[in-house]
Amino acid sequence: MSEAGFNKVSIAKDEKVFKLPTPKDFLWQYINSTPLVAMVSNIENEIVNKWSNFMENGNLVDQLNIITAMAIK
């Protein structure tokens, strides 16, 4: 800083503890504060648009083939 023309420069090191939200909430807060938010929003929009084809009465519905085998010995 003195090279930039400032006088009486002093530097102090300190340690602080930050209480952060849950890992999931912190991740999304971080993403929202970066340029990643545009990419993640685009991915979300693409997925939600494609999945909207599987909506029935406000619910996401998928039809699965389920095989059940039972036996008595």
C-alpha angles and dihedrals in degrees: 000000000000087000087060091057101266119137131214093019115187129179126200129188117214136170123224132183116221122199105219131188123257115302092256093049092044091051092054092044088052093047090049090055095053138063086259089081092078092051093045091047090052091050091048092050092049094050095044091049092051093044092050086079087069097054122118122175092342095311132107105240130188128179115223131186108234124188118199122191122190129180137176122202 
